[in-house]
Amino acid sequence: MKKLTMTNEERVFKTPRMEGVKVSYADEQGNYVLTHTIIRSNPSVAVVVRKDNQIALIQQFRSTTGQNYVEIPAGVINDGETEEIAAIRETREETGLLVKDAYSLVKGPSLLDPSKSDENYGVVVAEVYGQKAQMLDEMELIDSKIFWMDEKDVFARVKAQLYNGEPFMNGLFMSGHSLYALMAYMMSK
C-alpha cells in the first residue's frame, strides 16, 4: 500500500459538535490520489448502565433518519473529560440515572466508520446507585422512560437484530453505536 500525505484541507461546515472537512491526498511522488469530505468530531462514549444484571435502554429520535432507535446512553466527551467522567455526565443528562464504579472497557481506537468520520467511540460500564430528573440538551429527543432488560435478553435481542433482521424492541432497531458497545460488553464476559 502506498504511503499517502495530506496535501490540502478545506473546512466545508462547522457546528458545535463536528465539522466537515474536504481533504486531498497525494502519493510519495506528489501525484494526486484522492479528495474526500470527512466529518471530524470530538470523541464519544457509550455507557452500559447496569443494575442487578439488567441493562438500561432508552428510546431516542435521530434526525439523520427521522426515526426512533433503542440505545444506551451516549454522548460527546467534552474537553478535559475522561471517558468515565463523560459517561457519568451523559448518563445523568439522558436518563437521570446516577452511576458509580464507571470503568472504560475498550482500549485503543474505535472508529465505527472511518470512511466518513474520525469519531472515536469509547465504551464505559457503570452501576446505578440513584436517580434524578433527566437534563437533555436542546438537540436531544429522548423518551424519559428507561427500559430495564436482563443482560441475557439484551444479548438475545442483539443477535436477533443482527442475524435475523428483527427489531430490537417495540418495533424499533438498536443504533449502531449501541450495538457496538453491547457487543464489546458481551465479549468481555
Helices and strands as residue ranges (DSSP letters): E 5-14, E 18-26, E 32-41, E 44-51, E 54-62, E 67-71, E 74-76, H 83-95, E 97-104, E 121-131, E 147-150, H 151-164, H 176-188
